[in-house]
Amino acid sequence: MKIIIEPSAAVPVAVVLKYADRFAGKKVGIIS
C-alpha cells in the first residue's frame, strides 16, 4: 500500500492514526 501525505491532509491523517482502532479492518480515504 502506498501512502502519500501532502501538508493539507496532515491533520485528517493524524486523526485517523490517533484513532486507528476505530478504523481497523476498514478502507479509509481522506479528501481534504
CHARMM internal coordinates of N, CA and C (Angstrom, degrees):
IC EDIT
DIST 1 N 1 CA 1.4382
DIST 1 CA 1 C 1.5198
ANGL 1 N 1 CA 1 C 108.87
DIST 1 C 2 N 1.3110
ANGL 1 CA 1 C 2 N 115.83
DIHE 1 N 1 CA 1 C 2 N 133.30
DIST 2 N 2 CA 1.4610
ANGL 1 C 2 N 2 CA 120.60
DIHE 1 CA 1 C 2 N 2 CA 176.50
DIST 2 CA 2 C 1.5179
ANGL 2 N 2 CA 2 C 109.09
DIHE 1 C 2 N 2 CA 2 C -94.61
DIST 2 C 3 N 1.3042
ANGL 2 CA 2 C 3 N 115.46
DIHE 2 N 2 CA 2 C 3 N 141.10
DIST 3 N 3 CA 1.4550
ANGL 2 C 3 N 3 CA 121.21
DIHE 2 CA 2 C 3 N 3 CA 176.42
DIST 3 CA 3 C 1.5210
ANGL 3 N 3 CA 3 C 107.79
DIHE 2 C 3 N 3 CA 3 C -123.36
DIST 3 C 4 N 1.3101
ANGL 3 CA 3 C 4 N 115.69
DIHE 3 N 3 CA 3 C 4 N 121.44
DIST 4 N 4 CA 1.4587
ANGL 3 C 4 N 4 CA 121.13
DIHE 3 CA 3 C 4 N 4 CA 178.48
DIST 4 CA 4 C 1.5240
ANGL 4 N 4 CA 4 C 107.10
DIHE 3 C 4 N 4 CA 4 C -120.91
DIST 4 C 5 N 1.3182
ANGL 4 CA 4 C 5 N 116.14
DIHE 4 N 4 CA 4 C 5 N 124.91
DIST 5 N 5 CA 1.4580
ANGL 4 C 5 N 5 CA 120.32
DIHE 4 CA 4 C 5 N 5 CA 179.30
DIST 5 CA 5 C 1.5198
ANGL 5 N 5 CA 5 C 108.56
DIHE 4 C 5 N 5 CA 5 C -125.15
DIST 5 C 6 N 1.3139
ANGL 5 CA 5 C 6 N 115.21
DIHE 5 N 5 CA 5 C 6 N 124.02
DIST 6 N 6 CA 1.4523
ANGL 5 C 6 N 6 CA 119.42
DIHE 5 CA 5 C 6 N 6 CA 172.16
DIST 6 CA 6 C 1.5281
ANGL 6 N 6 CA 6 C 107.10
DIHE 5 C 6 N 6 CA 6 C -106.73
DIST 6 C 7 N 1.3106
ANGL 6 CA 6 C 7 N 118.60
DIHE 6 N 6 CA 6 C 7 N 159.61
DIST 7 N 7 CA 1.4672
ANGL 6 C 7 N 7 CA 121.16
DIHE 6 CA 6 C 7 N 7 CA -173.13
DIST 7 CA 7 C 1.5269
ANGL 7 N 7 CA 7 C 115.16
DIHE 6 C 7 N 7 CA 7 C -52.73
DIST 7 C 8 N 1.3168
ANGL 7 CA 7 C 8 N 117.80
DIHE 7 N 7 CA 7 C 8 N -35.41
DIST 8 N 8 CA 1.4654
ANGL 7 C 8 N 8 CA 119.78
DIHE 7 CA 7 C 8 N 8 CA -177.71
DIST 8 CA 8 C 1.5246
ANGL 8 N 8 CA 8 C 112.34
DIHE 7 C 8 N 8 CA 8 C -68.74
DIST 8 C 9 N 1.3201
ANGL 8 CA 8 C 9 N 118.13
DIHE 8 N 8 CA 8 C 9 N -19.63
DIST 9 N 9 CA 1.4629
ANGL 8 C 9 N 9 CA 121.66
DIHE 8 CA 8 C 9 N 9 CA -179.09
DIST 9 CA 9 C 1.5216
ANGL 9 N 9 CA 9 C 112.47
DIHE 8 C 9 N 9 CA 9 C -102.47
DIST 9 C 10 N 1.3165
ANGL 9 CA 9 C 10 N 118.05
DIHE 9 N 9 CA 9 C 10 N 3.87
DIST 10 N 10 CA 1.4644
ANGL 9 C 10 N 10 CA 120.92
DIHE 9 CA 9 C 10 N 10 CA -175.33
DIST 10 CA 10 C 1.5278
ANGL 10 N 10 CA 10 C 112.56
DIHE 9 C 10 N 10 CA 10 C -62.43
DIST 10 C 11 N 1.3228
ANGL 10 CA 10 C 11 N 118.21
DIHE 10 N 10 CA 10 C 11 N -40.95
DIST 11 N 11 CA 1.4655
ANGL 10 C 11 N 11 CA 120.66
DIHE 10 CA 10 C 11 N 11 CA -178.18
DIST 11 CA 11 C 1.5306
ANGL 11 N 11 CA 11 C 111.51
DIHE 10 C 11 N 11 CA 11 C -67.83
DIST 11 C 12 N 1.3391
ANGL 11 CA 11 C 12 N 120.07
DIHE 11 N 11 CA 11 C 12 N -49.56
DIST 12 N 12 CA 1.4614
ANGL 11 C 12 N 12 CA 118.69
DIHE 11 CA 11 C 12 N 12 CA 177.55
DIST 12 CA 12 C 1.5338
ANGL 12 N 12 CA 12 C 112.80
DIHE 11 C 12 N 12 CA 12 C -60.37
DIST 12 C 13 N 1.3091
ANGL 12 CA 12 C 13 N 117.91
DIHE 12 N 12 CA 12 C 13 N -37.85
DIST 13 N 13 CA 1.4648
ANGL 12 C 13 N 13 CA 121.00
DIHE 12 CA 12 C 13 N 13 CA 178.12
DIST 13 CA 13 C 1.5259
ANGL 13 N 13 CA 13 C 109.98
DIHE 12 C 13 N 13 CA 13 C -65.09
DIST 13 C 14 N 1.3161
ANGL 13 CA 13 C 14 N 117.64
DIHE 13 N 13 CA 13 C 14 N -39.19
DIST 14 N 14 CA 1.4630
ANGL 13 C 14 N 14 CA 121.10
DIHE 13 CA 13 C 14 N 14 CA 178.55
DIST 14 CA 14 C 1.5240
ANGL 14 N 14 CA 14 C 110.89
DIHE 13 C 14 N 14 CA 14 C -62.02
DIST 14 C 15 N 1.3198
ANGL 14 CA 14 C 15 N 117.36
DIHE 14 N 14 CA 14 C 15 N -38.67
DIST 15 N 15 CA 1.4687
ANGL 14 C 15 N 15 CA 120.84
DIHE 14 CA 14 C 15 N 15 CA 178.37
DIST 15 CA 15 C 1.5222
ANGL 15 N 15 CA 15 C 110.49
DIHE 14 C 15 N 15 CA 15 C -64.85
DIST 15 C 16 N 1.3221
ANGL 15 CA 15 C 16 N 116.87
DIHE 15 N 15 CA 15 C 16 N -44.49
DIST 16 N 16 CA 1.4657
ANGL 15 C 16 N 16 CA 120.17
DIHE 15 CA 15 C 16 N 16 CA 178.98
DIST 16 CA 16 C 1.5221
ANGL 16 N 16 CA 16 C 110.44
DIHE 15 C 16 N 16 CA 16 C -62.63
DIST 16 C 17 N 1.3144
ANGL 16 CA 16 C 17 N 117.94
DIHE 16 N 16 CA 16 C 17 N -41.09
DIST 17 N 17 CA 1.4618
ANGL 16 C 17 N 17 CA 120.56
DIHE 16 CA 16 C 17 N 17 CA 179.40
DIST 17 CA 17 C 1.5261
ANGL 17 N 17 CA 17 C 111.50
DIHE 16 C 17 N 17 CA 17 C -68.47
DIST 17 C 18 N 1.3171
ANGL 17 CA 17 C 18 N 117.11
DIHE 17 N 17 CA 17 C 18 N -36.95
DIST 18 N 18 CA 1.4701
ANGL 17 C 18 N 18 CA 120.40
DIHE 17 CA 17 C 18 N 18 CA -179.97
DIST 18 CA 18 C 1.5244
ANGL 18 N 18 CA 18 C 111.39
DIHE 17 C 18 N 18 CA 18 C -66.43
DIST 18 C 19 N 1.3216
ANGL 18 CA 18 C 19 N 117.02
DIHE 18 N 18 CA 18 C 19 N -39.21
DIST 19 N 19 CA 1.4625
ANGL 18 C 19 N 19 CA 122.10
DIHE 18 CA 18 C 19 N 19 CA -178.93
DIST 19 CA 19 C 1.5249
ANGL 19 N 19 CA 19 C 110.75
DIHE 18 C 19 N 19 CA 19 C -108.23
DIST 19 C 20 N 1.3117
ANGL 19 CA 19 C 20 N 116.25
DIHE 19 N 19 CA 19 C 20 N 44.09
DIST 20 N 20 CA 1.4660
ANGL 19 C 20 N 20 CA 121.91
DIHE 19 CA 19 C 20 N 20 CA -175.96
DIST 20 CA 20 C 1.5200
ANGL 20 N 20 CA 20 C 112.44
DIHE 19 C 20 N 20 CA 20 C -57.60
DIST 20 C 21 N 1.3306
ANGL 20 CA 20 C 21 N 117.74
DIHE 20 N 20 CA 20 C 21 N -31.52
DIST 21 N 21 CA 1.4632
ANGL 20 C 21 N 21 CA 120.19
DIHE 20 CA 20 C 21 N 21 CA -179.43
DIST 21 CA 21 C 1.5262
ANGL 21 N 21 CA 21 C 112.03
DIHE 20 C 21 N 21 CA 21 C -64.07
DIST 21 C 22 N 1.3113
ANGL 21 CA 21 C 22 N 117.93
DIHE 21 N 21 CA 21 C 22 N -29.70
DIST 22 N 22 CA 1.4706
ANGL 21 C 22 N 22 CA 121.06
DIHE 21 CA 21 C 22 N 22 CA 178.01
DIST 22 CA 22 C 1.5253
ANGL 22 N 22 CA 22 C 111.86
DIHE 21 C 22 N 22 CA 22 C -71.40
DIST 22 C 23 N 1.3211
ANGL 22 CA 22 C 23 N 116.23
DIHE 22 N 22 CA 22 C 23 N -26.12
DIST 23 N 23 CA 1.4567
ANGL 22 C 23 N 23 CA 120.86
DIHE 22 CA 22 C 23 N 23 CA -176.14
DIST 23 CA 23 C 1.5251
ANGL 23 N 23 CA 23 C 112.81
DIHE 22 C 23 N 23 CA 23 C -104.65
DIST 23 C 24 N 1.3221
ANGL 23 CA 23 C 24 N 117.27
DIHE 23 N 23 CA 23 C 24 N 4.62
DIST 24 N 24 CA 1.4716
ANGL 23 C 24 N 24 CA 121.79
DIHE 23 CA 23 C 24 N 24 CA -177.31
DIST 24 CA 24 C 1.5270
ANGL 24 N 24 CA 24 C 110.15
DIHE 23 C 24 N 24 CA 24 C -59.22
DIST 24 C 25 N 1.3235
ANGL 24 CA 24 C 25 N 115.92
DIHE 24 N 24 CA 24 C 25 N 131.61
DIST 25 N 25 CA 1.4580
ANGL 24 C 25 N 25 CA 121.91
DIHE 24 CA 24 C 25 N 25 CA 177.86
DIST 25 CA 25 C 1.5170
ANGL 25 N 25 CA 25 C 114.23
DIHE 24 C 25 N 25 CA 25 C 77.98
DIST 25 C 26 N 1.3171
ANGL 25 CA 25 C 26 N 117.37
DIHE 25 N 25 CA 25 C 26 N 7.22
DIST 26 N 26 CA 1.4628
ANGL 25 C 26 N 26 CA 121.17
DIHE 25 CA 25 C 26 N 26 CA -179.43
DIST 26 CA 26 C 1.5205
ANGL 26 N 26 CA 26 C 109.85
DIHE 25 C 26 N 26 CA 26 C -116.53
DIST 26 C 27 N 1.3154
ANGL 26 CA 26 C 27 N 115.10
DIHE 26 N 26 CA 26 C 27 N 154.29
DIST 27 N 27 CA 1.4555
ANGL 26 C 27 N 27 CA 120.09
DIHE 26 CA 26 C 27 N 27 CA 172.86
DIST 27 CA 27 C 1.5229
ANGL 27 N 27 CA 27 C 106.91
DIHE 26 C 27 N 27 CA 27 C -90.15
DIST 27 C 28 N 1.3088
ANGL 27 CA 27 C 28 N 115.98
DIHE 27 N 27 CA 27 C 28 N 130.12
DIST 28 N 28 CA 1.4596
ANGL 27 C 28 N 28 CA 120.64
DIHE 27 CA 27 C 28 N 28 CA -176.06
DIST 28 CA 28 C 1.5205
ANGL 28 N 28 CA 28 C 109.40
DIHE 27 C 28 N 28 CA 28 C -123.29
DIST 28 C 29 N 1.3069
ANGL 28 CA 28 C 29 N 115.86
DIHE 28 N 28 CA 28 C 29 N 129.93
DIST 29 N 29 CA 1.4572
ANGL 28 C 29 N 29 CA 121.77
DIHE 28 CA 28 C 29 N 29 CA 173.77
DIST 29 CA 29 C 1.5146
ANGL 29 N 29 CA 29 C 108.62
DIHE 28 C 29 N 29 CA 29 C -118.46
DIST 29 C 30 N 1.3077
ANGL 29 CA 29 C 30 N 116.73
DIHE 29 N 29 CA 29 C 30 N 140.03
DIST 30 N 30 CA 1.4627
ANGL 29 C 30 N 30 CA 120.96
DIHE 29 CA 29 C 30 N 30 CA -179.29
DIST 30 CA 30 C 1.5211
ANGL 30 N 30 CA 30 C 108.37
DIHE 29 C 30 N 30 CA 30 C -121.79
DIST 30 C 31 N 1.3166
ANGL 30 CA 30 C 31 N 114.78
DIHE 30 N 30 CA 30 C 31 N 125.11
DIST 31 N 31 CA 1.4646
ANGL 30 C 31 N 31 CA 120.68
DIHE 30 CA 30 C 31 N 31 CA 176.62
DIST 31 CA 31 C 1.5190
ANGL 31 N 31 CA 31 C 106.56
DIHE 30 C 31 N 31 CA 31 C -120.00
DIST 31 C 32 N 1.3067
ANGL 31 CA 31 C 32 N 115.65
DIHE 31 N 31 CA 31 C 32 N 122.61
DIST 32 N 32 CA 1.4673
ANGL 31 C 32 N 32 CA 117.87
DIHE 31 CA 31 C 32 N 32 CA 179.72
DIST 32 CA 32 C 1.5069
ANGL 32 N 32 CA 32 C 110.41
DIHE 31 C 32 N 32 CA 32 C -128.54
END
COOR INIT
IC SEED 1 N 1 CA 1 C
IC BUILD
